[in-house]
Amino acid sequence: MDDTTSVKTRAAQDEILALARQHGVTYKPIPLDKLGDAITRLAGDEVELDDTERLLLALERAGHLSTKDANRLHVAYLRQHRP
């Protein structure tokens, strides 16, 4: 993904799902995820990734998205799906 043009013309969720299908990526939790959940809970934060956000994380972990592109897509997704 080179820029955010596709994010502007297509819902970020659609872009994330299409990338996951294209690359055969699914989310599989790793031990570090459980640690992150515990730290978040102990800090009193209520952060819960949905299925689309987990796919985005999996795409980045698999090397199909740079951190910059994953962050850009995540921001677009949050803007489109959360008040």
OpenMM code with the backbone's topology and positions (N, CA, C; nanometers):
from openmm import Vec3, app, unit

residues = "MET ASP ASP THR THR SER VAL LYS THR ARG ALA ALA GLN ASP GLU ILE LEU ALA LEU ALA ARG GLN HIS GLY VAL THR TYR LYS PRO ILE PRO LEU ASP LYS LEU GLY ASP ALA ILE THR ARG LEU ALA GLY ASP GLU VAL GLU LEU ASP ASP THR GLU ARG LEU LEU LEU ALA LEU GLU ARG ALA GLY HIS LEU SER THR LYS ASP ALA ASN ARG LEU HIS VAL ALA TYR LEU ARG GLN HIS ARG PRO".split()
positions = [
    Vec3(0.0843, -0.1171, 0.0000),
    Vec3(0.0000, 0.0000, 0.0000),
    Vec3(0.0885, 0.1231, 0.0000),
    Vec3(0.0769, 0.2050, -0.1028),
    Vec3(0.1674, 0.3179, -0.1167),
    Vec3(0.1149, 0.4480, -0.0591),
    Vec3(-0.0163, 0.4678, -0.0599),
    Vec3(-0.0721, 0.5911, -0.0053),
    Vec3(-0.2126, 0.5651, 0.0451),
    Vec3(-0.2820, 0.6714, 0.0837),
    Vec3(-0.4159, 0.6538, 0.1404),
    Vec3(-0.5255, 0.6731, 0.0375),
    Vec3(-0.4935, 0.6794, -0.0902),
    Vec3(-0.5942, 0.7005, -0.1922),
    Vec3(-0.7049, 0.5972, -0.1819),
    Vec3(-0.6684, 0.4702, -0.1670),
    Vec3(-0.7706, 0.3665, -0.1582),
    Vec3(-0.8533, 0.3804, -0.0317),
    Vec3(-0.7937, 0.4321, 0.0755),
    Vec3(-0.8679, 0.4518, 0.1997),
    Vec3(-0.9742, 0.5586, 0.1788),
    Vec3(-0.9436, 0.6598, 0.1007),
    Vec3(-1.0380, 0.7683, 0.0771),
    Vec3(-1.1541, 0.7233, -0.0103),
    Vec3(-1.1296, 0.6325, -0.1028),
    Vec3(-1.2336, 0.5936, -0.1974),
    Vec3(-1.3054, 0.4668, -0.1556),
    Vec3(-1.2570, 0.3982, -0.0589),
    Vec3(-1.3152, 0.2725, -0.0146),
    Vec3(-1.3050, 0.2652, 0.1366),
    Vec3(-1.4049, 0.2102, 0.1989),
    Vec3(-1.4020, 0.2002, 0.3451),
    Vec3(-1.2751, 0.1290, 0.3894),
    Vec3(-1.2160, 0.1788, 0.4963),
    Vec3(-1.0924, 0.1201, 0.5486),
    Vec3(-1.1129, -0.0271, 0.5825),
    Vec3(-1.2284, -0.0608, 0.6371),
    Vec3(-1.2554, -0.2000, 0.6709),
    Vec3(-1.2509, -0.2879, 0.5463),
    Vec3(-1.3079, -0.2408, 0.4370),
    Vec3(-1.3044, -0.3165, 0.3115),
    Vec3(-1.1604, -0.3372, 0.2649),
    Vec3(-1.0791, -0.2327, 0.2797),
    Vec3(-0.9384, -0.2409, 0.2395),
    Vec3(-0.8633, -0.3449, 0.3236),
    Vec3(-0.8879, -0.3427, 0.4537),
    Vec3(-0.8214, -0.4366, 0.5446),
    Vec3(-0.8634, -0.5795, 0.5133),
    Vec3(-0.9933, -0.5998, 0.4946),
    Vec3(-1.0434, -0.7349, 0.4637),
    Vec3(-0.9886, -0.7842, 0.3302),
    Vec3(-0.9824, -0.6951, 0.2311),
    Vec3(-0.9303, -0.7332, 0.0997),
    Vec3(-0.7824, -0.7714, 0.1083),
    Vec3(-0.7044, -0.6940, 0.1833),
    Vec3(-0.5622, -0.7261, 0.1993),
    Vec3(-0.5436, -0.8602, 0.2695),
    Vec3(-0.6242, -0.8854, 0.3711),
    Vec3(-0.6146, -1.0128, 0.4434),
    Vec3(-0.6478, -1.1293, 0.3507),
    Vec3(-0.7528, -1.1144, 0.2716),
    Vec3(-0.7891, -1.2209, 0.1760),
    Vec3(-0.6788, -1.2396, 0.0725),
    Vec3(-0.6305, -1.1286, 0.0183),
    Vec3(-0.5263, -1.1331, -0.0852),
    Vec3(-0.4025, -1.2078, -0.0372),
    Vec3(-0.3655, -1.1882, 0.0872),
    Vec3(-0.2429, -1.2476, 0.1405),
    Vec3(-0.2681, -1.3729, 0.2247),
    Vec3(-0.3942, -1.4136, 0.2373),
    Vec3(-0.4262, -1.5332, 0.3161),
    Vec3(-0.3920, -1.5176, 0.4630),
    Vec3(-0.4122, -1.3976, 0.5157),
    Vec3(-0.3751, -1.3677, 0.6540),
    Vec3(-0.4955, -1.3810, 0.7462),
    Vec3(-0.4743, -1.4449, 0.8583),
    Vec3(-0.5731, -1.4504, 0.9658),
    Vec3(-0.5017, -1.4115, 1.0949),
    Vec3(-0.5792, -1.3693, 1.1927),
    Vec3(-0.5209, -1.3303, 1.3202),
    Vec3(-0.5037, -1.4531, 1.4085),
    Vec3(-0.3848, -1.4688, 1.4608),
    Vec3(-0.3558, -1.5735, 1.5585),
    Vec3(-0.2841, -1.5057, 1.6750),
    Vec3(-0.3450, -1.5088, 1.7941),
    Vec3(-0.2809, -1.4407, 1.9077),
    Vec3(-0.1461, -1.5028, 1.9414),
    Vec3(-0.0562, -1.4183, 1.9879),
    Vec3(0.0751, -1.4637, 2.0336),
    Vec3(0.0836, -1.4332, 2.1832),
    Vec3(0.1764, -1.4948, 2.2543),
    Vec3(0.1868, -1.4714, 2.3994),
    Vec3(0.1962, -1.3237, 2.4377),
    Vec3(0.2607, -1.2442, 2.3552),
    Vec3(0.2738, -1.1015, 2.3838),
    Vec3(0.1374, -1.0320, 2.3868),
    Vec3(0.0408, -1.0854, 2.3118),
    Vec3(-0.0938, -1.0281, 2.3124),
    Vec3(-0.1582, -1.0407, 2.4502),
    Vec3(-0.1401, -1.1546, 2.5120),
    Vec3(-0.1965, -1.1748, 2.6461),
    Vec3(-0.1316, -1.0808, 2.7469),
    Vec3(-0.0016, -1.0611, 2.7344),
    Vec3(0.0684, -0.9671, 2.8218),
    Vec3(0.0146, -0.8259, 2.8017),
    Vec3(-0.0030, -0.7860, 2.6769),
    Vec3(-0.0569, -0.6540, 2.6469),
    Vec3(-0.1968, -0.6355, 2.7039),
    Vec3(-0.2799, -0.7400, 2.6930),
    Vec3(-0.4153, -0.7343, 2.7495),
    Vec3(-0.4097, -0.7168, 2.9014),
    Vec3(-0.3198, -0.7902, 2.9661),
    Vec3(-0.3071, -0.7815, 3.1123),
    Vec3(-0.2588, -0.6433, 3.1550),
    Vec3(-0.1608, -0.5894, 3.0847),
    Vec3(-0.1091, -0.4567, 3.1181),
    Vec3(-0.2181, -0.3513, 3.0987),
    Vec3(-0.2912, -0.3625, 2.9901),
    Vec3(-0.3998, -0.2678, 2.9630),
    Vec3(-0.5054, -0.2751, 3.0722),
    Vec3(-0.5426, -0.3954, 3.1110),
    Vec3(-0.6434, -0.4144, 3.2158),
    Vec3(-0.5944, -0.3581, 3.3494),
    Vec3(-0.4686, -0.3865, 3.3844),
    Vec3(-0.4128, -0.3369, 3.5101),
    Vec3(-0.4018, -0.1846, 3.5123),
    Vec3(-0.3842, -0.1249, 3.3961),
    Vec3(-0.3755, 0.0210, 3.3868),
    Vec3(-0.5139, 0.0853, 3.3948),
    Vec3(-0.6167, 0.0022, 3.3928),
    Vec3(-0.7528, 0.0538, 3.4015),
    Vec3(-0.8094, 0.0992, 3.2690),
    Vec3(-0.7415, 0.0652, 3.1608),
    Vec3(-0.7895, 0.1025, 3.0277),
    Vec3(-0.8846, -0.0033, 2.9744),
    Vec3(-0.9765, 0.0402, 2.8923),
    Vec3(-1.0707, -0.0521, 2.8298),
    Vec3(-1.0429, -0.0529, 2.6803),
    Vec3(-0.9432, -0.1275, 2.6391),
    Vec3(-0.9076, -0.1369, 2.4980),
    Vec3(-0.9327, -0.2790, 2.4527),
    Vec3(-1.0197, -0.2929, 2.3542),
    Vec3(-1.0508, -0.4251, 2.2999),
    Vec3(-1.0512, -0.4124, 2.1480),
    Vec3(-0.9584, -0.4804, 2.0829),
    Vec3(-0.9542, -0.4771, 1.9374),
    Vec3(-1.0666, -0.5618, 1.8813),
    Vec3(-1.1296, -0.5129, 1.7755),
    Vec3(-1.2315, -0.5940, 1.7098),
    Vec3(-1.1650, -0.6819, 1.6039),
    Vec3(-1.2428, -0.7618, 1.5351),
    Vec3(-1.1862, -0.8562, 1.4380),
    Vec3(-1.1087, -0.7859, 1.3271),
    Vec3(-1.1577, -0.6724, 1.2808),
    Vec3(-1.0897, -0.5988, 1.1741),
    Vec3(-0.9559, -0.5444, 1.2229),
    Vec3(-0.9542, -0.4911, 1.3437),
    Vec3(-0.8288, -0.4401, 1.3994),
    Vec3(-0.7284, -0.5525, 1.4216),
    Vec3(-0.7766, -0.6687, 1.4590),
    Vec3(-0.6869, -0.7836, 1.4756),
    Vec3(-0.6278, -0.8263, 1.3413),
    Vec3(-0.7094, -0.8225, 1.2356),
    Vec3(-0.6579, -0.8546, 1.1021),
    Vec3(-0.5514, -0.7545, 1.0600),
    Vec3(-0.5733, -0.6293, 1.0908),
    Vec3(-0.4754, -0.5259, 1.0583),
    Vec3(-0.3430, -0.5534, 1.1289),
    Vec3(-0.3509, -0.5911, 1.2546),
    Vec3(-0.2316, -0.6279, 1.3307),
    Vec3(-0.1616, -0.7481, 1.2670),
    Vec3(-0.2389, -0.8467, 1.2256),
    Vec3(-0.1820, -0.9662, 1.1624),
    Vec3(-0.1140, -0.9321, 1.0296),
    Vec3(-0.1736, -0.8417, 0.9532),
    Vec3(-0.1130, -0.8002, 0.8264),
    Vec3(0.0216, -0.7316, 0.8490),
    Vec3(0.0276, -0.6501, 0.9526),
    Vec3(0.1540, -0.5828, 0.9839),
    Vec3(0.2572, -0.6840, 1.0326),
    Vec3(0.2164, -0.7728, 1.1197),
    Vec3(0.3093, -0.8741, 1.1721),
    Vec3(0.3644, -0.9631, 1.0609),
    Vec3(0.2804, -0.9909, 0.9619),
    Vec3(0.3226, -1.0780, 0.8519),
    Vec3(0.4087, -1.0041, 0.7493),
    Vec3(0.4228, -0.8728, 0.7670),
    Vec3(0.5076, -0.7955, 0.6778),
    Vec3(0.4378, -0.7468, 0.5518),
    Vec3(0.3053, -0.7553, 0.5468),
    Vec3(0.2314, -0.7102, 0.4291),
    Vec3(0.1982, -0.5619, 0.4345),
    Vec3(0.2143, -0.5011, 0.5521),
    Vec3(0.1947, -0.3572, 0.5695),
    Vec3(0.3075, -0.3028, 0.6549),
    Vec3(0.3546, -0.1857, 0.6195),
    Vec3(0.4507, -0.1180, 0.7064),
    Vec3(0.3744, -0.0641, 0.8269),
    Vec3(0.4470, -0.0309, 0.9310),
    Vec3(0.3831, 0.0289, 1.0484),
    Vec3(0.3125, 0.1580, 1.0099),
    Vec3(0.3754, 0.2364, 0.9246),
    Vec3(0.3166, 0.3631, 0.8800),
    Vec3(0.1835, 0.3395, 0.8087),
    Vec3(0.1800, 0.2440, 0.7163),
    Vec3(0.0569, 0.2149, 0.6433),
    Vec3(-0.0491, 0.1523, 0.7330),
    Vec3(-0.0071, 0.0674, 0.8264),
    Vec3(-0.1023, 0.0070, 0.9197),
    Vec3(-0.1640, 0.1150, 1.0073),
    Vec3(-0.0826, 0.2084, 1.0544),
    Vec3(-0.1344, 0.3179, 1.1364),
    Vec3(-0.2310, 0.4052, 1.0576),
    Vec3(-0.1969, 0.4339, 0.9339),
    Vec3(-0.2826, 0.5159, 0.8485),
    Vec3(-0.4186, 0.4473, 0.8270),
    Vec3(-0.4153, 0.3189, 0.8002),
    Vec3(-0.5396, 0.2432, 0.7824),
    Vec3(-0.6191, 0.2362, 0.9118),
    Vec3(-0.5505, 0.2198, 1.0235),
    Vec3(-0.6189, 0.2109, 1.1518),
    Vec3(-0.6898, 0.3423, 1.1846),
    Vec3(-0.6233, 0.4536, 1.1617),
    Vec3(-0.6863, 0.5835, 1.1858),
    Vec3(-0.8096, 0.5999, 1.0976),
    Vec3(-0.7973, 0.5638, 0.9708),
    Vec3(-0.9128, 0.5740, 0.8798),
    Vec3(-1.0265, 0.4841, 0.9279),
    Vec3(-0.9927, 0.3642, 0.9710),
    Vec3(-1.0940, 0.2712, 1.0215),
    Vec3(-1.1638, 0.3273, 1.1453),
    Vec3(-1.0870, 0.3804, 1.2380),
    Vec3(-1.1454, 0.4370, 1.3601),
    Vec3(-1.2363, 0.5552, 1.3273),
    Vec3(-1.1942, 0.6375, 1.2356),
    Vec3(-1.2768, 0.7543, 1.1963),
    Vec3(-1.4084, 0.7096, 1.1329),
    Vec3(-1.4058, 0.6003, 1.0587),
    Vec3(-1.5252, 0.5533, 0.9896),
    Vec3(-1.6172, 0.4715, 1.0773),
    Vec3(-1.5649, 0.4124, 1.1857),
    Vec3(-1.6454, 0.3165, 1.2635),
    Vec3(-1.6690, 0.3530, 1.4089),
    Vec3(-1.6068, 0.4580, 1.4560),
    Vec3(-1.6271, 0.4943, 1.5957),
    Vec3(-1.6657, 0.6401, 1.6048),
    Vec3(-1.7602, 0.6714, 1.6944),
    Vec3(-1.8065, 0.8102, 1.7068),
    Vec3(-1.6991, 0.9032, 1.7611),
] * unit.nanometer
topology = app.Topology()
chain = topology.addChain("A")
for resn in residues:
    res = topology.addResidue(resn, chain)
    for name in ("N", "CA", "C"):
        topology.addAtom(name, app.Element.getBySymbol(name[0]), res)
